[in-house]
């Protein structure tokens, strides 16, 4: 795994820390462990797939779905970062 530059330099995790480990855990079939490492994984994967799909196909409400997933992902990332840094 690639080391986090932010954690190496400053000593605390960034908002993206855990994404690689979460993807690896998801690949291995450890779904709960993947969620615990990076809760936004389950909104980022469909978001990425829909963004890629939108280059080839256009659906009626594709932009609304992508925007909703993007907002949900950002909120989950920020909330989980705050919980990791200040509560746990």
N, C-alpha and C positions, 0 to 999 in steps of 0.2 A: 504494500500500500504506500501511496505517496504521503509523506509527512505534511502536516498543516504548517505553513510558513508562519501564520499568525500565532499559533500555539508555540512554535519553536522560538520566535522572537519575543513575544510579549507574555507568554505563560498562561494564556487563557484561550479557550476554544472560540472559533468564529461561528457564524451562522451556518456554514456548510460542513462543519466537522461532523463526521459520522455518516456522511452520504456514501462514501466508498464502501465502508464496512457494512452499511445497510444493504447496498446493492449486492454485495457478496453474500450476505446472509440470506437475502431473498433468492438469489441464484441457487443456494444450497437447500432451500425449502424451509428455512427457519423464519416463518412469517412474523411471529410475535417478537422475536429478537430483532428483526429488521425494523419493526415499528418502534421498539424501545430505543434503538440507536438513532433513528431519524424519522420522526412521525410523518413528515411531509412526503415520504417516499410514495405513499399510496395516492397522492394527488399529482406528484411530479411525473410519474410514469405515464398515466393517461394524458396529461398535458403535453408531454413530449411527443407521444404517439399522434395525438390530434394535430399538433403543429406540423409534424411531418406529413400527415395525411392531407392537411389543408393545401400543401403545395401541389398535390396531384388531383384532388377532388374538392369540389365546392358544395357544401350543404347549406341549407337555408339558415339554420341557427348556429352554424359552426363558430362564428366570432363570439356569440354570447356564451357558448359553452367554454371556449378557450379563455375568455375573460373571467368567467366564474371560477374555473379551475386555477387560474393564475392568482386571483385574489385570495382564494382559499389556501393555496400553497404559501403565499406570502404571509398570511395571518398565522398559519400553523408554524412556519419557520420562526417568526418573531416570538410567538407565545412559547414555543419549546425552548428557544434560546434564553428567554427571560427566566423560565423555570429552571433550566440547567445552571444558569449563572447565579441567580439570587435566592432560589428556594432550596435547591438540592445541595 
